[in-house]
Amino acid sequence: MVYNFKLADIGEGIVEGEVSKWYIKVGDVVKENQPLVEIITEKVTVELPSPADGTIMKIGPDAGKIVKVGEVIVVIDDGKEEDDVRGVSKEEAKVDKKEVIKEEIKSKKVIATPAVKRLAKEMGIDITKVVATGEDGKITEKDVKLYSKLEVQSNEERIAFRGTRKTIAERLAKSSDRVVQAWIMEEIDMTEVTELKSRLKESSSEDIKLTYMPFFVKAVIRSLKSSPRINASLDEETEDIVIKKDYNIGIATDTEQGLIVPVIKKAQDKDIKEIAKEIEELSIEAKSGKLGLEDTQGGTFTITNIGAIGGISSIPIVNYPEVAILAINKIMKKVVHWEGKIVVRDRVYLSLSFDHRVLDGADVARFLNSIRKCLENPESLMKDEQS
């Protein structure tokens, strides 16, 4: 039986993915559930397992190419004689194993004499990258030496614009094209949060990494409750503003692959410590590439902490189709006039970008003012948990 393994619909409107890397090649014998290929979607990176035991007859696009949902990506023969073929018609399934393997090998064949191949090896040149000018596509000694000179002369590096980086670019471009973005900034005192955070760490018997972020999440949730249109999206087809009843807070996370936004679902039902624990777990999974698609779906509002790396001011881009995003900048010691005295306090600038089609400046100013009041009196956030 021949299986035509297609890219399945993996949810939330995703219609295509990019082939990141293949774990198999034509002619390999695979087991059911053995990883075949890594696919990058606009949300996460996923490994697709084999649907059956068998021999790989044909593989789809090369790494870096786009594959559509419903497109055949692997052809597998389990060696059993059956009339029906899974995933395709009988005519489509009549694949000659020898011809497929022969075609695959032929496409990768390099035409060059042993001496030329040896020269390329000695010069540290990947001969498959050399442009052939010889008869019948043969690579000559001159071709290899010319390629070597071009490599030496080149003073730049080219990195393939694909994978997560390309996905991020497409999402940001979509936001830029559709959202009428505006922004506002507020300076907030963080001294009380710093002191409360230290007390909670000292009194806690649990091994939890307590950062500033859980306090921002709690302050954002309370403030969203009084500004519901910020916890929303715009349905452009029906021309409705969709108010979300759950507070699913996305936490922008820096990884080696690029920016990923895992989501804390129903954050309104969780206390400071639960939020801290979930942030830590999601961050570890994001950085190790183990997030599931469901971990990045359903966000209603996003927070990005650029200040953890550096930067006293920033203008984040709205995470479409959400209507606002909060950026936390660097927390710094500043000399300020506070309660009639000149003192040193912990201060931070918060930047809020928003979709001006849905929100007015007054809306977000009130929202930021609410966040400021929460963080300058963080004990009130703890009382929320006790009530």
RODREN-214391 format. One line per 5 residues: their letters; for each residue x, y, z of C-alpha. Coordinates in nm, 4 decimals. Layout:
A) X,Y,Z; ...
END
This chain:
MVYNF) 0.0000,0.0000,0.0000; 0.1237,0.3445,-0.0890; 0.0565,0.6358,0.1467; 0.0497,0.9884,0.0119; 0.1117,1.1782,0.3347
KLADI) -0.0382,1.5285,0.3136; 0.0133,1.8349,0.5296; -0.2933,1.8369,0.7512; -0.4919,2.1370,0.8695; -0.3231,2.2260,1.1995
GEGIV) -0.5669,2.4911,1.3108; -0.6409,2.8629,1.3591; -0.6463,2.9559,0.9930; -0.2976,2.8277,0.9137; -0.2938,2.7402,0.5429
EGEVS) 0.0742,2.6711,0.4825; 0.4054,2.5969,0.6469; 0.7721,2.6121,0.5618; 0.9848,2.2988,0.5427; 1.2578,2.3510,0.8023
KWYIK) 1.4460,2.0224,0.7730; 1.4000,1.6623,0.6650; 1.4900,1.3758,0.8965; 1.4703,1.1179,0.6185; 1.5686,1.0686,0.2547
VGDVV) 1.4384,0.8649,-0.0379; 1.5004,0.4943,0.0190; 1.4974,0.5125,0.3999; 1.2937,0.2562,0.5928; 1.0837,0.4250,0.8619
KENQP) 0.8640,0.3183,1.1515; 0.5181,0.4490,1.2335; 0.5362,0.7738,1.4379; 0.9031,0.8255,1.3458; 0.9659,1.1987,1.2811
LVEII) 0.9798,1.2708,0.9076; 1.0011,1.6469,0.8695; 1.0037,1.9693,1.0687; 0.7510,2.2305,0.9536; 0.7503,2.5956,1.0618
TEKVT) 0.4087,2.7610,1.0765; 0.3298,3.1217,1.1607; 0.2765,3.0131,1.5209; 0.5134,2.7303,1.6102; 0.7514,2.4680,1.4766
VELPS) 0.6100,2.1141,1.4572; 0.7502,1.7705,1.3771; 0.5317,1.5503,1.1577; 0.5522,1.1744,1.2269; 0.5195,0.8889,0.9790
PADGT) 0.1634,0.7527,0.9459; 0.2927,0.3976,0.8894; 0.5907,0.1630,0.8654; 0.7431,0.1552,0.5194; 0.9971,0.2776,0.2663
IMKIG) 1.0264,0.6428,0.1657; 0.9461,0.6634,-0.2052; 0.9469,1.0388,-0.2507; 0.9800,1.3504,-0.0401; 0.8332,1.6919,-0.1047
PDAGK) 0.9825,2.0414,-0.1149; 1.3393,2.1137,-0.0073; 1.4152,2.2934,0.3185; 1.3127,2.6575,0.2957; 1.0241,2.5895,0.0572
IVKVG) 0.6570,2.6497,0.1350; 0.4073,2.3628,0.1498; 0.0308,2.4179,0.1470; -0.2247,2.2393,0.3654; -0.3457,1.9376,0.1668
EVIVV) -0.0253,1.9115,-0.0372; 0.1517,1.5733,-0.0510; 0.4836,1.5965,0.1313; 0.5919,1.2313,0.1572; 0.5121,0.9116,-0.0340
IDDGK) 0.5545,0.5913,0.1719; 0.5202,0.2289,0.0561; 0.4521,-0.0237,0.3341; 0.5237,-0.3149,0.0978; 0.1755,-0.4636,0.1232
EEDDV) -0.0196,-0.5522,-0.1894; -0.3564,-0.3744,-0.1720; -0.5754,-0.2160,-0.4353; -0.6660,0.0923,-0.2369; -0.4244,0.3729,-0.1818
RGVSK) -0.4457,0.6092,0.1133; -0.4579,0.9778,0.0339; -0.4542,0.9498,-0.3485; -0.6169,0.7842,-0.6477; -0.4826,0.4551,-0.7864
EEAKV) -0.3334,0.6304,-1.0853; -0.1449,0.8774,-0.8646; -0.0160,0.5946,-0.6466; 0.1565,0.3997,-0.9261; 0.5071,0.5030,-0.8340
DKKEV) 0.8099,0.3199,-0.9708; 1.0497,0.2894,-0.6726; 1.3593,0.2575,-0.8893; 1.2649,0.5577,-1.1016; 1.1958,0.7756,-0.7957
IKEEI) 1.5266,0.6887,-0.6303; 1.7108,0.7232,-0.9607; 1.5554,1.0654,-1.0193; 1.6476,1.1793,-0.6662; 2.0094,1.0707,-0.7054
KSKKV) 2.0345,1.2216,-1.0528; 1.9187,1.5615,-0.9293; 2.2045,1.5723,-0.6799; 2.4779,1.4394,-0.9111; 2.7871,1.6540,-0.9694
IATPA) 2.9692,1.6134,-1.3027; 3.3423,1.6622,-1.2520; 3.6632,1.4645,-1.2935; 3.8231,1.3078,-0.9840; 4.1057,1.5636,-1.0085
VKRLA) 3.8612,1.8559,-1.0005; 3.6701,1.7040,-0.7090; 3.9985,1.6557,-0.5218; 4.0975,2.0183,-0.5904; 3.7650,2.1415,-0.4534
KEMGI) 3.8097,1.9297,-0.1417; 4.1651,2.0584,-0.0847; 4.0436,2.4180,-0.1194; 3.7566,2.3594,0.1236; 3.4928,2.4286,-0.1409
DITKV) 3.1480,2.2684,-0.1520; 3.1559,2.1563,-0.5150; 2.7752,2.1431,-0.5337; 2.7757,2.5243,-0.5126; 3.0182,2.5737,-0.8027
VATGE) 2.8640,2.6944,-1.1303; 2.9613,2.4605,-1.4149; 3.0783,2.6085,-1.7471; 3.2158,2.2917,-1.9036; 3.0574,2.0782,-2.1719
DGKIT) 2.7386,1.8958,-2.0669; 2.7355,2.0709,-1.7298; 3.0800,1.9552,-1.6260; 3.2610,2.1485,-1.3499; 3.6143,2.2375,-1.4575
EKDVK) 3.9291,2.3281,-1.2651; 3.8803,2.6872,-1.3821; 3.5280,2.6890,-1.2341; 3.6572,2.5782,-0.8940; 3.9375,2.8380,-0.8878
LYSKL) 3.7004,3.1152,-0.9977; 3.4575,3.0195,-0.7226; 3.7434,3.0319,-0.4720; 3.8356,3.3877,-0.5800; 3.4751,3.5019,-0.5541
EVQSN) 3.4542,3.3610,-0.2016; 3.7677,3.5467,-0.0943; 3.6481,3.8734,-0.2497; 3.3110,3.8537,-0.0815; 3.2961,4.0464,0.2449
EERIA) 2.9382,3.9655,0.3355; 2.7352,3.6794,0.4691; 2.3989,3.5789,0.3320; 2.1488,3.4202,0.5681; 1.8380,3.2584,0.4245
FRGTR) 1.5354,3.4729,0.5067; 1.3020,3.1958,0.6083; 1.1665,3.0010,0.9020; 1.0580,3.1816,1.2157; 1.2273,3.5049,1.1039
KTIAE) 1.0202,3.5138,0.7842; 0.7036,3.4299,0.9755; 0.7676,3.7151,1.2196; 0.8248,3.9516,0.9272; 0.4981,3.8514,0.7614
RLAKS) 0.2983,3.8967,1.0829; 0.4530,4.2369,1.1531; 0.3909,4.3475,0.7949; 0.0280,4.2401,0.8255; -0.0058,4.4425,1.1457
SDRVV) 0.1579,4.7451,0.9836; -0.0686,4.7198,0.6778; -0.3974,4.6792,0.8651; -0.3615,4.8534,1.2003; -0.3674,5.2315,1.2429
QAWIM) -0.1013,5.2313,1.5127; -0.0543,5.5026,1.7720; 0.1255,5.4943,2.1036; 0.1465,5.6540,2.4450; 0.4043,5.6382,2.7256
EEIDM) 0.3840,5.6658,3.1039; 0.6502,5.6759,3.3774; 0.5702,5.4559,3.6763; 0.7255,5.4081,4.0185; 0.8255,5.0446,4.0820
TEVTE) 0.9789,5.0754,4.4290; 0.6862,4.9141,4.6121; 0.6774,4.6247,4.3648; 1.0522,4.5696,4.4096; 1.0122,4.5510,4.7872
LKSRL) 0.7039,4.3260,4.7716; 0.8763,4.0936,4.5271; 1.1714,4.0565,4.7675; 0.9409,3.9822,5.0628; 0.7472,3.7196,4.8678
KESSS) 1.0698,3.5489,4.7599; 1.1955,3.5350,5.1187; 0.8683,3.4032,5.2607; 0.7985,3.1468,4.9898; 0.8912,2.7832,5.0443
EDIKL) 0.8332,2.7095,4.6747; 1.1124,2.7168,4.4184; 0.9520,2.9732,4.1863; 1.1335,3.2307,3.9758; 0.9476,3.5451,4.0769
TYMPF) 1.0182,3.8319,3.8356; 0.8437,4.1638,3.7748; 0.6317,4.0179,3.4931; 0.3626,3.8482,3.7098; 0.2927,4.1835,3.8778
FVKAV) 0.2497,4.3483,3.5377; 0.0162,4.0674,3.4305; -0.1994,4.1153,3.7411; -0.2044,4.4946,3.6987; -0.2955,4.4595,3.3302
IRSLK) -0.5834,4.2214,3.4057; -0.7348,4.4518,3.6677; -0.6996,4.7489,3.4318; -0.8487,4.5578,3.1372; -1.1579,4.4859,3.3449
SSPRI) -1.2244,4.8591,3.3622; -1.1230,4.9096,2.9952; -1.2836,4.6094,2.8189; -1.2379,4.7465,2.4653; -0.8621,4.7016,2.5050
NASLD) -0.9124,4.3267,2.5607; -1.0648,4.2909,2.2167; -1.0178,4.2432,1.8435; -1.1729,4.3990,1.5348; -1.3702,4.1692,1.3034
EETED) -1.3202,4.3534,0.9762; -1.5623,4.1323,0.7815; -1.8622,4.1880,1.0091; -1.7393,4.5297,1.1276; -1.7733,4.4292,1.4933
IVIKK) -1.5470,4.5014,1.7896; -1.5213,4.1645,1.9640; -1.4825,4.2017,2.3421; -1.3045,3.9001,2.4950; -1.4358,3.7779,2.8293
DYNIG) -1.1240,3.5801,2.9198; -0.7903,3.7497,2.9768; -0.5409,3.5437,2.7765; -0.2141,3.7292,2.8174; 0.0620,3.6752,2.5621
IATDT) 0.4195,3.7061,2.6895; 0.6642,3.7998,2.4115; 0.9641,3.5682,2.4512; 1.3092,3.6062,2.2986; 1.4438,3.2764,2.1579
EQGLI) 1.7260,3.1726,1.9258; 1.4664,3.1242,1.6512; 1.3185,3.4707,1.7043; 1.0265,3.6256,1.8906; 0.7577,3.3812,2.0073
VPVIK) 0.4459,3.4726,2.2074; 0.3188,3.1942,2.4359; -0.0148,3.2674,2.6018; -0.1252,3.2423,2.9661; -0.4855,3.1231,2.9290
KAQDK) -0.7515,3.2634,3.1652; -0.4906,3.4558,3.3591; -0.7675,3.6212,3.5628; -0.8148,3.2908,3.7500; -0.4494,3.2644,3.8610
DIKEI) -0.2569,3.4191,4.1479; 0.0880,3.5807,4.1347; 0.2762,3.2576,4.2050; 0.0743,3.0532,3.9545; 0.1368,3.3152,3.6871
AKEIE) 0.5086,3.3232,3.7726; 0.5321,2.9450,3.7439; 0.3474,2.9360,3.4113; 0.5622,3.2154,3.2659; 0.8765,3.0218,3.3598
ELSIE) 0.7449,2.6954,3.2102; 0.6301,2.8592,2.8863; 0.9614,3.0434,2.8522; 1.1603,2.7201,2.8888; 0.9426,2.5426,2.6322
AKSGK) 0.9605,2.8369,2.3906; 1.3398,2.8546,2.4070; 1.3748,2.4781,2.3615; 1.1303,2.4734,2.0680; 0.8814,2.2493,2.2504
LGLED) 0.5756,2.4753,2.2514; 0.2599,2.3271,2.1060; 0.0422,2.5250,1.8667; -0.2213,2.5580,2.1386; 0.0337,2.7364,2.3614
TQGGT) 0.0472,3.0321,2.1198; -0.3208,3.0579,2.0278; -0.6053,3.2636,2.1664; -0.4155,3.5649,2.2998; -0.6208,3.8757,2.3813
FTITN) -0.3455,4.1167,2.4970; 0.0346,4.1018,2.4741; 0.3117,4.2200,2.7068; 0.6734,4.2506,2.5913; 0.9566,4.3087,2.8392
IGAIG) 1.2287,4.4692,2.6284; 1.3756,4.6229,2.9426; 1.4995,4.2828,3.0583; 1.7581,4.3088,2.7792; 1.8004,4.6857,2.7702
GISSI) 1.6335,5.0004,2.6440; 1.4661,5.2814,2.8359; 1.2099,5.3517,2.5648; 1.0472,5.1527,2.2841; 0.7437,5.1499,2.0562
PIVNY) 0.6084,4.7936,2.0191; 0.4017,4.6803,1.7213; 0.0470,4.5616,1.7912; 0.0171,4.1823,1.7800; -0.2635,4.1680,1.5200
PEVAI) -0.5549,4.0874,1.5518; -0.5243,4.2187,1.9088; -0.5756,4.5935,1.9507; -0.3010,4.6849,2.2008; 0.0398,4.5784,2.3305
LAINK) 0.2304,4.6904,2.6408; 0.6097,4.7272,2.6426; 0.7995,4.7259,2.9715; 1.1241,4.9170,2.9430; 1.4298,4.9110,3.1681
IMKKV) 1.3674,4.9601,3.5404; 1.6183,5.2184,3.6666; 1.7182,5.3975,3.9838; 1.6247,5.7661,3.9507; 1.6415,6.0693,4.1746
VHWEG) 1.2850,6.2008,4.2052; 1.0708,6.4281,4.4188; 0.8540,6.1839,4.6144; 0.6134,6.2732,4.8952; 0.7891,6.6028,4.9605
KIVVR) 1.1424,6.4618,4.9576; 1.4259,6.4151,4.7075; 1.4855,6.0387,4.7035; 1.6133,5.7546,4.4843; 1.3317,5.5330,4.3523
DRVYL) 1.2886,5.2472,4.1054; 1.1245,5.3893,3.7922; 1.0171,5.2513,3.4553; 0.8685,5.3827,3.1305; 0.5740,5.1833,2.9962
SLSFD) 0.4867,5.2142,2.6261; 0.1461,5.1174,2.4947; 0.0833,5.0839,2.1206; -0.2779,5.0554,2.0107; -0.5097,5.0321,1.7109
HRVLD) -0.6503,5.3827,1.6709; -0.9430,5.2438,1.4706; -1.0745,5.0805,1.7883; -0.9303,5.2939,2.0684; -0.8807,5.6633,2.1352
GADVA) -0.5904,5.8204,2.3183; -0.8089,5.8881,2.6213; -0.8960,5.5164,2.6462; -0.5345,5.4063,2.6669; -0.4327,5.6974,2.8911
RFLNS) -0.6922,5.5846,3.1463; -0.5730,5.2253,3.1056; -0.2085,5.3185,3.1700; -0.3127,5.5336,3.4647; -0.4897,5.2317,3.6135
IRKCL) -0.1773,5.0180,3.5678; 0.0279,5.2881,3.7379; -0.2035,5.2939,4.0412; -0.1916,4.9133,4.0694; 0.1877,4.8954,4.0567
ENPES) 0.2431,5.1865,4.2922; 0.0184,5.0053,4.5415; 0.0912,4.6368,4.4655; -0.0536,4.5142,4.7952; -0.3938,4.5827,4.6395
LMKDE) -0.3175,4.3162,4.3779; -0.2553,4.0657,4.6564; -0.5884,4.1587,4.8169; -0.7602,4.0743,4.4876; -0.6325,3.7182,4.5275
QS) -0.7703,3.6902,4.8800; -1.1170,3.8210,4.7924
END
